[in-house]
């Protein structure tokens, strides 16, 4: 897509959306992807990533709905597509899947989530 993937793969201030709960959840998503990358054979790491992702999307979408955020539809569709992909996986995951998840999260936050800054 376009934004640089941090290495090591951890959240930093450049990902800040300025909603403390969402920033904290984004940190958890980075940790979840990092956990899968660190142990691609771990079903528990994959299950954790799915759980933290689903929980975060629910919270973020709730905030968008409450704020009547105009771009909710396409944003939710992106969430649904990503969650559908990761929930359909089983361990072990391959390197391509890890790269996809890393890239998706970075580009979703900086390319999509950043559009709601100051609007929720």
ZIUR-V614316 format. One record per helix or strand. SS is the DSSP state (alpha for helix, beta for strand). FROM is the first residue (numbers start at 1). LEN is the number of residues. If there is no record, write none. Layout:
{{SS | FROM | LEN} {SS | FROM | LEN}}
//
This chain:
{{alpha | 13 | 3} {alpha | 20 | 19} {alpha | 43 | 24} {alpha | 72 | 16} {alpha | 95 | 17} {alpha | 113 | 4}}
//
